[in-house]
Amino acid sequence: MDEAAAPAQPRNPLHGVTLEAMLNALVAHYGWPGLGERIVLRCFTHEPSIASSLKFLRRTPWAREKVESLYAFMLREQRRQPAPAAGPG
C-alpha cells in the first residue's frame, strides 16, 4: 500500500522540483529583469540573488505560488515551441 502513502503525480510538472530549481530555471529563461517584470517583487528587482529570493519565497506562500505558476507557464510555453530543425551538416 505504498502507492496510497506517496501517490504518483505524472501530470504535475512541479512534482519533485525544488523551489531553488524553479527559480534557477526562471532566471536562466527570463533573466532577473524579465522575472521582475512578470512577478513584481523587490527580491527580483533590487539587488536580486538566488539566496535572498529563496529566503523570501520560503516565508511568503503567496509569492511562492506566483513563482510556481510562472514556472508551470514557462514549461507549457517551452513544450509548445517546435523543436529546432537540424541544419545541413
Phi and psi in radians as a Rosetta constraint file:
Dihedral C 1 N 2 CA 2 C 2 CIRCULARHARMONIC -1.130 0.35
Dihedral N 2 CA 2 C 2 N 3 CIRCULARHARMONIC -0.504 0.35
Dihedral C 2 N 3 CA 3 C 3 CIRCULARHARMONIC -1.073 0.35
Dihedral N 3 CA 3 C 3 N 4 CIRCULARHARMONIC -0.599 0.35
Dihedral C 3 N 4 CA 4 C 4 CIRCULARHARMONIC -1.222 0.35
Dihedral N 4 CA 4 C 4 N 5 CIRCULARHARMONIC -0.585 0.35
Dihedral C 4 N 5 CA 5 C 5 CIRCULARHARMONIC -1.269 0.35
Dihedral N 5 CA 5 C 5 N 6 CIRCULARHARMONIC -0.660 0.35
Dihedral C 5 N 6 CA 6 C 6 CIRCULARHARMONIC -2.341 0.35
Dihedral N 6 CA 6 C 6 N 7 CIRCULARHARMONIC 1.410 0.35
Dihedral C 6 N 7 CA 7 C 7 CIRCULARHARMONIC -1.140 0.35
Dihedral N 7 CA 7 C 7 N 8 CIRCULARHARMONIC 2.474 0.35
Dihedral C 7 N 8 CA 8 C 8 CIRCULARHARMONIC -1.231 0.35
Dihedral N 8 CA 8 C 8 N 9 CIRCULARHARMONIC 2.535 0.35
Dihedral C 8 N 9 CA 9 C 9 CIRCULARHARMONIC -2.252 0.35
Dihedral N 9 CA 9 C 9 N 10 CIRCULARHARMONIC 1.181 0.35
Dihedral C 9 N 10 CA 10 C 10 CIRCULARHARMONIC -1.141 0.35
Dihedral N 10 CA 10 C 10 N 11 CIRCULARHARMONIC -0.403 0.35
Dihedral C 10 N 11 CA 11 C 11 CIRCULARHARMONIC -1.729 0.35
Dihedral N 11 CA 11 C 11 N 12 CIRCULARHARMONIC 0.025 0.35
Dihedral C 11 N 12 CA 12 C 12 CIRCULARHARMONIC -1.642 0.35
Dihedral N 12 CA 12 C 12 N 13 CIRCULARHARMONIC 1.867 0.35
Dihedral C 12 N 13 CA 13 C 13 CIRCULARHARMONIC -1.187 0.35
Dihedral N 13 CA 13 C 13 N 14 CIRCULARHARMONIC -0.258 0.35
Dihedral C 13 N 14 CA 14 C 14 CIRCULARHARMONIC -1.594 0.35
Dihedral N 14 CA 14 C 14 N 15 CIRCULARHARMONIC -0.195 0.35
Dihedral C 14 N 15 CA 15 C 15 CIRCULARHARMONIC -1.100 0.35
Dihedral N 15 CA 15 C 15 N 16 CIRCULARHARMONIC 2.135 0.35
Dihedral C 15 N 16 CA 16 C 16 CIRCULARHARMONIC 1.433 0.35
Dihedral N 16 CA 16 C 16 N 17 CIRCULARHARMONIC 0.055 0.35
Dihedral C 16 N 17 CA 17 C 17 CIRCULARHARMONIC -1.760 0.35
Dihedral N 17 CA 17 C 17 N 18 CIRCULARHARMONIC 2.186 0.35
Dihedral C 17 N 18 CA 18 C 18 CIRCULARHARMONIC -1.329 0.35
Dihedral N 18 CA 18 C 18 N 19 CIRCULARHARMONIC 2.766 0.35
Dihedral C 18 N 19 CA 19 C 19 CIRCULARHARMONIC -1.049 0.35
Dihedral N 19 CA 19 C 19 N 20 CIRCULARHARMONIC -0.672 0.35
Dihedral C 19 N 20 CA 20 C 20 CIRCULARHARMONIC -1.112 0.35
Dihedral N 20 CA 20 C 20 N 21 CIRCULARHARMONIC -0.731 0.35
Dihedral C 20 N 21 CA 21 C 21 CIRCULARHARMONIC -1.127 0.35
Dihedral N 21 CA 21 C 21 N 22 CIRCULARHARMONIC -0.707 0.35
Dihedral C 21 N 22 CA 22 C 22 CIRCULARHARMONIC -1.068 0.35
Dihedral N 22 CA 22 C 22 N 23 CIRCULARHARMONIC -0.828 0.35
Dihedral C 22 N 23 CA 23 C 23 CIRCULARHARMONIC -1.111 0.35
Dihedral N 23 CA 23 C 23 N 24 CIRCULARHARMONIC -0.746 0.35
Dihedral C 23 N 24 CA 24 C 24 CIRCULARHARMONIC -1.077 0.35
Dihedral N 24 CA 24 C 24 N 25 CIRCULARHARMONIC -0.722 0.35
Dihedral C 24 N 25 CA 25 C 25 CIRCULARHARMONIC -1.152 0.35
Dihedral N 25 CA 25 C 25 N 26 CIRCULARHARMONIC -0.725 0.35
Dihedral C 25 N 26 CA 26 C 26 CIRCULARHARMONIC -1.144 0.35
Dihedral N 26 CA 26 C 26 N 27 CIRCULARHARMONIC -0.730 0.35
Dihedral C 26 N 27 CA 27 C 27 CIRCULARHARMONIC -1.162 0.35
Dihedral N 27 CA 27 C 27 N 28 CIRCULARHARMONIC -0.687 0.35
Dihedral C 27 N 28 CA 28 C 28 CIRCULARHARMONIC -1.132 0.35
Dihedral N 28 CA 28 C 28 N 29 CIRCULARHARMONIC -0.640 0.35
Dihedral C 28 N 29 CA 29 C 29 CIRCULARHARMONIC -1.398 0.35
Dihedral N 29 CA 29 C 29 N 30 CIRCULARHARMONIC -0.858 0.35
Dihedral C 29 N 30 CA 30 C 30 CIRCULARHARMONIC -1.749 0.35
Dihedral N 30 CA 30 C 30 N 31 CIRCULARHARMONIC -0.410 0.35
Dihedral C 30 N 31 CA 31 C 31 CIRCULARHARMONIC 1.373 0.35
Dihedral N 31 CA 31 C 31 N 32 CIRCULARHARMONIC 2.846 0.35
Dihedral C 31 N 32 CA 32 C 32 CIRCULARHARMONIC -1.064 0.35
Dihedral N 32 CA 32 C 32 N 33 CIRCULARHARMONIC -0.760 0.35
Dihedral C 32 N 33 CA 33 C 33 CIRCULARHARMONIC -1.069 0.35
Dihedral N 33 CA 33 C 33 N 34 CIRCULARHARMONIC -0.745 0.35
Dihedral C 33 N 34 CA 34 C 34 CIRCULARHARMONIC -1.172 0.35
Dihedral N 34 CA 34 C 34 N 35 CIRCULARHARMONIC -0.662 0.35
Dihedral C 34 N 35 CA 35 C 35 CIRCULARHARMONIC -1.154 0.35
Dihedral N 35 CA 35 C 35 N 36 CIRCULARHARMONIC -0.722 0.35
Dihedral C 35 N 36 CA 36 C 36 CIRCULARHARMONIC -1.138 0.35
Dihedral N 36 CA 36 C 36 N 37 CIRCULARHARMONIC -0.503 0.35
Dihedral C 36 N 37 CA 37 C 37 CIRCULARHARMONIC -1.296 0.35
Dihedral N 37 CA 37 C 37 N 38 CIRCULARHARMONIC -0.643 0.35
Dihedral C 37 N 38 CA 38 C 38 CIRCULARHARMONIC -1.394 0.35
Dihedral N 38 CA 38 C 38 N 39 CIRCULARHARMONIC -0.637 0.35
Dihedral C 38 N 39 CA 39 C 39 CIRCULARHARMONIC -2.245 0.35
Dihedral N 39 CA 39 C 39 N 40 CIRCULARHARMONIC 1.811 0.35
Dihedral C 39 N 40 CA 40 C 40 CIRCULARHARMONIC -1.404 0.35
Dihedral N 40 CA 40 C 40 N 41 CIRCULARHARMONIC 1.658 0.35
Dihedral C 40 N 41 CA 41 C 41 CIRCULARHARMONIC -2.307 0.35
Dihedral N 41 CA 41 C 41 N 42 CIRCULARHARMONIC 2.442 0.35
Dihedral C 41 N 42 CA 42 C 42 CIRCULARHARMONIC -1.006 0.35
Dihedral N 42 CA 42 C 42 N 43 CIRCULARHARMONIC -0.613 0.35
Dihedral C 42 N 43 CA 43 C 43 CIRCULARHARMONIC -1.175 0.35
Dihedral N 43 CA 43 C 43 N 44 CIRCULARHARMONIC -0.245 0.35
Dihedral C 43 N 44 CA 44 C 44 CIRCULARHARMONIC -1.762 0.35
Dihedral N 44 CA 44 C 44 N 45 CIRCULARHARMONIC -0.305 0.35
Dihedral C 44 N 45 CA 45 C 45 CIRCULARHARMONIC -1.942 0.35
Dihedral N 45 CA 45 C 45 N 46 CIRCULARHARMONIC -0.401 0.35
Dihedral C 45 N 46 CA 46 C 46 CIRCULARHARMONIC -2.096 0.35
Dihedral N 46 CA 46 C 46 N 47 CIRCULARHARMONIC 1.864 0.35
Dihedral C 46 N 47 CA 47 C 47 CIRCULARHARMONIC 0.865 0.35
Dihedral N 47 CA 47 C 47 N 48 CIRCULARHARMONIC 1.028 0.35
Dihedral C 47 N 48 CA 48 C 48 CIRCULARHARMONIC -1.238 0.35
Dihedral N 48 CA 48 C 48 N 49 CIRCULARHARMONIC 2.561 0.35
Dihedral C 48 N 49 CA 49 C 49 CIRCULARHARMONIC -2.644 0.35
Dihedral N 49 CA 49 C 49 N 50 CIRCULARHARMONIC 2.735 0.35
Dihedral C 49 N 50 CA 50 C 50 CIRCULARHARMONIC -1.071 0.35
Dihedral N 50 CA 50 C 50 N 51 CIRCULARHARMONIC -0.811 0.35
Dihedral C 50 N 51 CA 51 C 51 CIRCULARHARMONIC -1.057 0.35
Dihedral N 51 CA 51 C 51 N 52 CIRCULARHARMONIC -0.846 0.35
Dihedral C 51 N 52 CA 52 C 52 CIRCULARHARMONIC -1.207 0.35
Dihedral N 52 CA 52 C 52 N 53 CIRCULARHARMONIC -0.620 0.35
Dihedral C 52 N 53 CA 53 C 53 CIRCULARHARMONIC -1.160 0.35
Dihedral N 53 CA 53 C 53 N 54 CIRCULARHARMONIC -0.748 0.35
Dihedral C 53 N 54 CA 54 C 54 CIRCULARHARMONIC -1.079 0.35
Dihedral N 54 CA 54 C 54 N 55 CIRCULARHARMONIC -0.724 0.35
Dihedral C 54 N 55 CA 55 C 55 CIRCULARHARMONIC -1.030 0.35
Dihedral N 55 CA 55 C 55 N 56 CIRCULARHARMONIC -0.800 0.35
Dihedral C 55 N 56 CA 56 C 56 CIRCULARHARMONIC -1.164 0.35
Dihedral N 56 CA 56 C 56 N 57 CIRCULARHARMONIC -0.815 0.35
Dihedral C 56 N 57 CA 57 C 57 CIRCULARHARMONIC -1.136 0.35
Dihedral N 57 CA 57 C 57 N 58 CIRCULARHARMONIC -0.594 0.35
Dihedral C 57 N 58 CA 58 C 58 CIRCULARHARMONIC -1.219 0.35
Dihedral N 58 CA 58 C 58 N 59 CIRCULARHARMONIC -0.414 0.35
Dihedral C 58 N 59 CA 59 C 59 CIRCULARHARMONIC -1.669 0.35
Dihedral N 59 CA 59 C 59 N 60 CIRCULARHARMONIC -0.138 0.35
Dihedral C 59 N 60 CA 60 C 60 CIRCULARHARMONIC -2.237 0.35
Dihedral N 60 CA 60 C 60 N 61 CIRCULARHARMONIC 1.604 0.35
Dihedral C 60 N 61 CA 61 C 61 CIRCULARHARMONIC -0.998 0.35
Dihedral N 61 CA 61 C 61 N 62 CIRCULARHARMONIC -0.689 0.35
Dihedral C 61 N 62 CA 62 C 62 CIRCULARHARMONIC -1.163 0.35
Dihedral N 62 CA 62 C 62 N 63 CIRCULARHARMONIC -0.597 0.35
Dihedral C 62 N 63 CA 63 C 63 CIRCULARHARMONIC -1.272 0.35
Dihedral N 63 CA 63 C 63 N 64 CIRCULARHARMONIC -0.682 0.35
Dihedral C 63 N 64 CA 64 C 64 CIRCULARHARMONIC -1.074 0.35
Dihedral N 64 CA 64 C 64 N 65 CIRCULARHARMONIC -0.684 0.35
Dihedral C 64 N 65 CA 65 C 65 CIRCULARHARMONIC -1.090 0.35
Dihedral N 65 CA 65 C 65 N 66 CIRCULARHARMONIC -0.651 0.35
Dihedral C 65 N 66 CA 66 C 66 CIRCULARHARMONIC -1.136 0.35
Dihedral N 66 CA 66 C 66 N 67 CIRCULARHARMONIC -0.716 0.35
Dihedral C 66 N 67 CA 67 C 67 CIRCULARHARMONIC -1.140 0.35
Dihedral N 67 CA 67 C 67 N 68 CIRCULARHARMONIC -0.766 0.35
Dihedral C 67 N 68 CA 68 C 68 CIRCULARHARMONIC -1.086 0.35
Dihedral N 68 CA 68 C 68 N 69 CIRCULARHARMONIC -0.697 0.35
Dihedral C 68 N 69 CA 69 C 69 CIRCULARHARMONIC -1.112 0.35
Dihedral N 69 CA 69 C 69 N 70 CIRCULARHARMONIC -0.810 0.35
Dihedral C 69 N 70 CA 70 C 70 CIRCULARHARMONIC -1.134 0.35
Dihedral N 70 CA 70 C 70 N 71 CIRCULARHARMONIC -0.652 0.35
Dihedral C 70 N 71 CA 71 C 71 CIRCULARHARMONIC -1.094 0.35
Dihedral N 71 CA 71 C 71 N 72 CIRCULARHARMONIC -0.804 0.35
Dihedral C 71 N 72 CA 72 C 72 CIRCULARHARMONIC -1.083 0.35
Dihedral N 72 CA 72 C 72 N 73 CIRCULARHARMONIC -0.716 0.35
Dihedral C 72 N 73 CA 73 C 73 CIRCULARHARMONIC -1.075 0.35
Dihedral N 73 CA 73 C 73 N 74 CIRCULARHARMONIC -0.776 0.35
Dihedral C 73 N 74 CA 74 C 74 CIRCULARHARMONIC -1.052 0.35
Dihedral N 74 CA 74 C 74 N 75 CIRCULARHARMONIC -0.740 0.35
Dihedral C 74 N 75 CA 75 C 75 CIRCULARHARMONIC -1.106 0.35
Dihedral N 75 CA 75 C 75 N 76 CIRCULARHARMONIC -0.734 0.35
Dihedral C 75 N 76 CA 76 C 76 CIRCULARHARMONIC -1.085 0.35
Dihedral N 76 CA 76 C 76 N 77 CIRCULARHARMONIC -0.753 0.35
Dihedral C 76 N 77 CA 77 C 77 CIRCULARHARMONIC -1.108 0.35
Dihedral N 77 CA 77 C 77 N 78 CIRCULARHARMONIC -0.695 0.35
Dihedral C 77 N 78 CA 78 C 78 CIRCULARHARMONIC -1.151 0.35
Dihedral N 78 CA 78 C 78 N 79 CIRCULARHARMONIC -0.637 0.35
Dihedral C 78 N 79 CA 79 C 79 CIRCULARHARMONIC -1.209 0.35
Dihedral N 79 CA 79 C 79 N 80 CIRCULARHARMONIC -0.524 0.35
Dihedral C 79 N 80 CA 80 C 80 CIRCULARHARMONIC -1.313 0.35
Dihedral N 80 CA 80 C 80 N 81 CIRCULARHARMONIC -0.444 0.35
Dihedral C 80 N 81 CA 81 C 81 CIRCULARHARMONIC -1.250 0.35
Dihedral N 81 CA 81 C 81 N 82 CIRCULARHARMONIC 2.401 0.35
Dihedral C 81 N 82 CA 82 C 82 CIRCULARHARMONIC -1.174 0.35
Dihedral N 82 CA 82 C 82 N 83 CIRCULARHARMONIC 2.607 0.35
Dihedral C 82 N 83 CA 83 C 83 CIRCULARHARMONIC -1.158 0.35
Dihedral N 83 CA 83 C 83 N 84 CIRCULARHARMONIC 2.480 0.35
Dihedral C 83 N 84 CA 84 C 84 CIRCULARHARMONIC -1.117 0.35
Dihedral N 84 CA 84 C 84 N 85 CIRCULARHARMONIC 2.366 0.35
Dihedral C 84 N 85 CA 85 C 85 CIRCULARHARMONIC -1.296 0.35
Dihedral N 85 CA 85 C 85 N 86 CIRCULARHARMONIC 2.486 0.35
Dihedral C 85 N 86 CA 86 C 86 CIRCULARHARMONIC -1.320 0.35
Dihedral N 86 CA 86 C 86 N 87 CIRCULARHARMONIC 2.261 0.35
Dihedral C 86 N 87 CA 87 C 87 CIRCULARHARMONIC -1.380 0.35
Dihedral N 87 CA 87 C 87 N 88 CIRCULARHARMONIC 2.968 0.35
Dihedral C 87 N 88 CA 88 C 88 CIRCULARHARMONIC -1.116 0.35
Dihedral N 88 CA 88 C 88 N 89 CIRCULARHARMONIC 2.419 0.35
